Amino acid sequence: MKNKTSSCAEKYADAPVNHQLVYLFWQLAPAFTRWAESHMNEKDLTPQRVRLMLPLKANGAMAMSELRDELGVSATNITALVDALEKDKMVKRRPHKTDRRSTMIELTAKAEERLEQNCSQFTSQVAEIFSDFSKTDQKHLKELLEQMRSALVKEDILKD
């Protein structure tokens, strides 16, 4: 039996490389989220909340379904995040102008201000995880992750 402290790559060294990549992503995704959460200075600005608010900041009001597609999560997850943000007066719901079935979500002035004050600093702190990578390696990783994102868009898992 392998040592519990061995890396994912070591545990699955005999697996095909594409399987090793799957195992690494399964290990890294929650770990990266924990890393990001450890750098949150504001209790009500979790990485998940910031991730939902940034498209609203960039695009203005969006339908709940657009947010769901943008983030690649379930409708249940979007509803729970919006409910919590609305409770904290960070977003507000309003009816769609032409589609009675759709609800639009928009940032409040409070959320805009909080993002302005905290987002850049938070992103810089989280980005420290890449400080041991050369600039060339950072660019290469970015290109590879963009290829992965494109594959997920092609599979209709993410929206472009």
N, C-alpha and C positions, 0 to 999 in steps of 0.2 A: 504494500500500500504506500502511496506517495505521501510525503510530508505535507501537512496542512498548510504550511507557509510557502509551498512551491507556487510558482506563477501558473496562470491558466495555460500559457504556452507549454510549460514543462509538463503539466498534467496531461495534456492532449498532444504531446509531441508526435505520436504515431498517427494522429488523425490527419485527414487531408487539410491543406492550408485553408481552404475556404471554410471548413468546419472550425478550425482554430480561430478564424476571424469572428465567427458567430459567437463562440465561447468568450472571446475577448470583449466583444461588444456587450454581451450580457453582463459581464463583470464590470466593465468600465462605465456603462451608462448610469447605474445607480450610484457608483462611487463618485462620478463627476457631479451628480446632483448633490450628494452629501458635501462635496468640496465647495460647491457654489453656496449651499445653505450655510456653511460655516463662515462665510464672509458677509452674510447679511447683517447690516448694522441696524436695520429697521425691522421690527417684529412683523409688521403688516406688509412688507415687501419681500415675499418669498420669490425664489426663482420662477416658480410656476405662475405666480401673479404677474411678475415683470414680463415673462414670456407672453402672457395674454395681453398685457397693456401696450407693449411695443408696437404691434400691428395697428392698434387703435390710434396710437400717437402718430404713426406714419401715414395711415390711410383715412383717419377720421372715423366716424361711426361705421360700424360693420354689423351685418346680420349675424346672429348666433351661429348659423350654419356656415357662414364664411370663416368665422373664428375657428370653428371645429375643423374645417378643412385646412386652414392655414397652419394650425398646430398639430394636425394629425392625431387628434384624440377623439374620444367618444362624445356624443351629445350629453351624456350624463356628467362627464368630467367638466365640460364647458359650463353646464348649468350650475354645478357645484361651485366652480371658480367665480362665475359671475355673481351668484348669490352671495358669496362671502365678500367679494369686492363691493357689491351694492350695499351690503350691511355696513361696511366701513366707509361708505360714501366716496368710493374711488371710481365707480362707474354708475351709469344710470341707464335704465331701459326706456325705450320709447317705441311706439308703434312705427312700422314701416309706412312710408307715405302711400305706396300703391298696393302692397301685398299684406292683407289683413292677417295672414298666417305667420308672418315673419316679425320678429322682434329685433330692433336695432339696439346695439350697445355702444355707448360713447363714454369717453373719459370725462371725469369732472375736473374742474379747475384744481381741486385738491390733488388729484392724481397727477395732473400735468406738472404741478409744482414739485411734488414728491419725486417724480421721475427726473426732472431737471436737476434736483438737488443730489440725487443718490445714484442714478443709473450709470453714469460714466465712471464714477469712483468704484462702484461695485464691479462693473465689467473689467476694469483695470486690475482689481484685486483678484478676481477669478482667473483672469488671463495669466497671472503669475505662474500657473501650473505649466505653461509652455516656455518659461524662461530658460530652461535647460536645453531647449531645442534651438538649433541655429535658425537664423532667418530663412535660409534655404529650406531646411526641414519643415519649418512652420508653413511656408508657401506650398511645399509638396503635400503635406498633410491636408491643407486646405483644398488643394486640387483633388486629392483622392476622395475627401469627404463630399466635395461637390459632385463628383462622379457617382458616389453612392446615393446622394440626394436625387440626382437625375434618374437613377435606376428605380428609386422609390416613386418618383413622379410617373415614370413610364408604367409602373405596375399599379398606378392609381391609388397609392397609399398616401402620398403627399400631393398637394396641389401646387402647381407652378406659380 
